[in-house]
Amino acid sequence: MARIQGVANDQASPMVKLVYWFMRRAMKKMAGRDPARGSGIEPIEIWAHQPKMMSGMGKFQQAVRKAHGVDERVKNLVELRGAQMIGCEFCVDVGSQICRNSGFSDEELLALPRYRESELFAEREKTALDYAVAVMRTPVEVTDELFTRMKENFTDEQMVEITALLMVVNLDRLNAAFGIGSAGFSEGMVCVPPDRPAVGVGGP
């Protein structure tokens, strides 16, 4: 259970209710199934305490996610690895299901925490994952050598898209801070574990 209650549907403004409706549909489409627990949009219900912030965050996410310069497989890998690093249980739960729904095998999901040692990922994918790890660290640790490898594999436009996606992932620190747990999108299936699970919050 999250550390604070989200805004209930019957207490929400018409605009927020519309966002709830849209996000429930979007989550089901991305995950390919309903959540096993809760509404499946708990982070949005928390953001709804600040509707203007929720709206701004949503517009930024929309702009980033509408970019299609990078293939979905790379974007899904980068986003899931970033979610692992910030310890967002909600994100790794839904992210694992989104990856599986887009064609990832259980073996690939299980190998993600040790991607460098795995033969399941192409070198280009490993470079993107190295970049994701470096960007998500505090402070950021993108070396000149790593940036050169990225430029050998991705265009400038693609690198901006990948980096912007990691900025979106960083917004999910809100989920980890408020202890928003798994919604059970990956219930009964393989789920990548968060690197640093929130204290006192149940796992996916």
Backbone torsions as a table, in degrees:
resi	resn	phi	psi	omega
1	MET	NA	138.4	-179.8
2	ALA	-66.6	157.5	-176.4
3	ARG	-72.5	-20.4	171.9
4	ILE	-132.5	157.8	177.8
5	GLN	-80.2	139.4	173.0
6	GLY	-76.0	173.2	178.5
7	VAL	-77.9	118.9	-179.4
8	ALA	-67.0	152.9	-177.7
9	ASN	-58.1	-39.4	-177.7
10	ASP	-75.5	-8.3	177.5
11	GLN	-106.9	-2.5	-175.3
12	ALA	-84.6	154.5	175.5
13	SER	-72.5	163.1	177.7
14	PRO	-55.0	-39.0	179.4
15	MET	-64.0	-44.0	-179.5
16	VAL	-66.8	-39.8	177.1
17	LYS	-59.5	-39.1	178.5
18	LEU	-65.0	-40.5	177.0
19	VAL	-62.5	-43.9	178.4
20	TYR	-57.1	-47.3	-178.0
21	TRP	-61.6	-45.9	-179.5
22	PHE	-63.5	-43.9	-176.0
23	MET	-69.7	-35.4	176.3
24	ARG	-62.0	-42.3	177.6
25	ARG	-65.1	-43.0	-178.2
26	ALA	-64.8	-42.2	-179.5
27	MET	-64.8	-41.4	179.5
28	LYS	-66.0	-37.9	179.5
29	LYS	-66.0	-43.5	-178.3
30	MET	-69.1	-42.4	-175.9
31	ALA	-85.4	-22.9	-179.5
32	GLY	77.3	10.2	178.8
33	ARG	-163.6	165.1	177.6
34	ASP	-80.8	157.6	174.6
35	PRO	-68.9	150.5	177.0
36	ALA	-81.4	-22.3	-177.9
37	ARG	-137.5	141.5	173.8
38	GLY	68.4	-164.5	-175.8
39	SER	-82.4	-20.4	-175.6
40	GLY	84.0	-3.6	178.6
41	ILE	-128.5	32.3	-177.2
42	GLU	-53.2	-41.1	178.8
43	PRO	-59.7	-39.0	179.3
44	ILE	-66.0	-37.5	179.3
45	GLU	-65.3	-31.6	175.4
46	ILE	-73.6	-46.1	177.6
47	TRP	-57.3	-28.1	-175.5
48	ALA	-64.9	-13.1	172.7
49	HIS	-64.8	-20.7	177.1
50	GLN	-129.6	80.7	-173.7
51	PRO	-55.7	-37.9	-179.8
52	LYS	-66.8	-39.9	176.4
53	MET	-65.6	-42.5	178.5
54	MET	-58.6	-42.6	-179.8
55	SER	-65.2	-44.9	179.6
56	GLY	-64.3	-43.0	177.8
57	MET	-61.6	-41.6	-179.1
58	GLY	-65.1	-40.8	179.7
59	LYS	-65.5	-40.8	178.4
60	PHE	-63.9	-46.3	178.9
61	GLN	-59.5	-43.6	-179.8
62	GLN	-59.5	-45.0	-178.8
63	ALA	-61.6	-42.7	-179.2
64	VAL	-67.7	-44.1	-175.1
65	ARG	-74.2	-17.1	177.3
66	LYS	-80.2	-13.1	177.6
67	ALA	-71.8	136.6	-176.9
68	HIS	-130.2	32.4	178.9
69	GLY	-80.6	-19.1	-178.7
70	VAL	-114.0	137.8	-178.2
71	ASP	-64.2	147.7	-174.1
72	GLU	-59.5	-35.1	-179.6
73	ARG	-59.8	-47.9	178.9
74	VAL	-62.8	-44.1	-179.2
75	LYS	-62.9	-42.0	178.7
76	ASN	-64.2	-40.7	178.3
77	LEU	-62.3	-48.0	-178.1
78	VAL	-61.9	-44.7	-177.8
79	GLU	-66.5	-42.3	-179.0
80	LEU	-67.7	-40.5	178.3
81	ARG	-65.0	-40.0	177.1
82	GLY	-63.0	-41.4	178.6
83	ALA	-62.9	-38.1	175.9
84	GLN	-57.9	-44.9	-173.0
85	MET	-66.1	-32.5	-179.9
86	ILE	-89.7	-0.1	175.8
87	GLY	72.0	31.1	-179.6
88	CYS	-87.3	104.7	-178.1
89	GLU	-65.4	-39.6	177.9
90	PHE	-59.8	-43.8	-175.1
91	CYS	-68.9	-43.0	-178.9
92	VAL	-70.0	-30.1	176.2
93	ASP	-64.1	-57.6	-177.9
94	VAL	-70.9	-35.1	179.8
95	GLY	-64.2	-38.9	177.5
96	SER	-62.5	-41.6	-179.5
97	GLN	-70.0	-37.9	177.5
98	ILE	-63.1	-44.0	178.3
99	CYS	-61.9	-45.3	-179.8
100	ARG	-63.0	-41.3	-178.6
101	ASN	-67.3	-22.8	180.0
102	SER	-95.4	3.4	173.3
103	GLY	117.4	0.6	177.8
104	PHE	-71.2	144.3	175.6
105	SER	-88.4	161.4	175.5
106	ASP	-59.7	-36.0	-180.0
107	GLU	-62.2	-40.1	179.0
108	GLU	-67.2	-41.2	178.5
109	LEU	-62.9	-43.6	-179.0
110	LEU	-67.6	-28.1	-177.9
111	ALA	-83.5	-13.4	-173.5
112	LEU	-56.8	-43.1	179.9
113	PRO	-62.0	-21.9	179.4
114	ARG	-122.4	43.9	-172.8
115	TYR	-58.2	-33.3	-177.6
116	ARG	-63.3	-31.2	-178.0
117	GLU	-89.4	-6.4	-172.8
118	SER	-93.5	145.2	174.8
119	GLU	-91.7	3.4	-177.4
120	LEU	-82.5	-11.6	-177.8
121	PHE	-118.1	137.6	177.7
122	ALA	-70.1	159.6	-178.4
123	GLU	-60.8	-36.4	177.9
124	ARG	-61.9	-40.6	178.4
125	GLU	-66.9	-39.7	178.8
126	LYS	-64.5	-37.1	177.2
127	THR	-64.1	-43.7	177.7
128	ALA	-62.2	-38.3	179.0
129	LEU	-69.9	-39.0	174.6
130	ASP	-58.1	-42.0	-179.9
131	TYR	-65.1	-43.8	178.7
132	ALA	-58.6	-45.5	179.7
133	VAL	-61.3	-43.7	-178.3
134	ALA	-66.8	-40.5	180.0
135	VAL	-68.9	-37.3	-175.6
136	MET	-76.5	-16.3	179.1
137	ARG	-71.0	155.8	176.1
138	THR	-122.9	114.6	-2.4
139	PRO	-72.7	165.4	178.5
140	VAL	-59.6	138.9	-175.3
141	GLU	-124.2	47.1	177.9
142	VAL	-83.7	106.7	-179.4
143	THR	-81.0	165.1	175.9
144	ASP	-61.7	-38.4	179.9
145	GLU	-62.3	-44.9	179.5
146	LEU	-65.4	-41.8	-179.2
147	PHE	-64.0	-37.3	176.5
148	THR	-63.1	-42.0	177.3
149	ARG	-63.0	-39.4	177.7
150	MET	-62.1	-43.0	-179.0
151	LYS	-66.2	-25.5	177.7
152	GLU	-75.0	-20.4	-175.4
153	ASN	-112.1	-21.0	-174.7
154	PHE	-136.5	148.9	175.0
155	THR	-75.2	167.9	177.0
156	ASP	-58.1	-43.0	-179.4
157	GLU	-62.2	-40.5	179.2
158	GLN	-67.3	-37.5	179.7
159	MET	-66.6	-37.8	175.9
160	VAL	-64.0	-41.9	-179.9
161	GLU	-62.5	-45.0	179.6
162	ILE	-63.7	-43.6	-178.8
163	THR	-66.8	-39.6	176.7
164	ALA	-62.9	-38.6	177.6
165	LEU	-62.0	-39.3	178.0
166	LEU	-68.0	-29.1	173.1
167	MET	-65.5	-39.0	175.8
168	VAL	-61.7	-43.7	178.4
169	VAL	-58.6	-39.3	-179.3
170	ASN	-62.9	-26.2	175.4
171	LEU	-61.0	-24.8	-178.5
172	ASP	-75.2	0.2	170.1
173	ARG	-60.4	-27.4	175.0
174	LEU	-57.8	-42.7	-179.6
175	ASN	-61.2	-45.2	-179.4
176	ALA	-66.3	-40.7	-178.8
177	ALA	-63.9	-37.9	-178.5
178	PHE	-90.8	4.5	176.0
179	GLY	66.1	35.3	178.8
180	ILE	-76.3	113.0	-175.2
181	GLY	-85.9	-175.2	179.4
182	SER	-61.7	143.0	174.1
183	ALA	-95.9	-0.4	177.7
184	GLY	79.2	25.2	175.2
185	PHE	-64.2	-28.8	179.5
186	SER	-102.4	18.2	-178.6
187	GLU	-51.7	127.4	177.6
188	GLY	77.5	7.3	-178.4
189	MET	-130.4	173.6	177.0
190	VAL	-65.3	134.3	177.9
191	CYS	-136.5	127.2	178.4
192	VAL	-65.8	129.7	-178.6
193	PRO	-79.6	147.7	174.3
194	PRO	-68.5	149.3	179.4
195	ASP	-65.8	-43.9	-177.7
196	ARG	-128.2	83.8	-179.0
197	PRO	-60.9	144.3	179.6
198	ALA	-62.9	139.4	-178.8
199	VAL	-65.0	129.9	175.0
200	GLY	80.1	7.6	-179.5
201	VAL	-113.5	132.9	-177.6
202	GLY	-65.9	148.7	-178.5
203	GLY	-77.8	171.5	179.8
204	PRO	-70.0	NA	NA
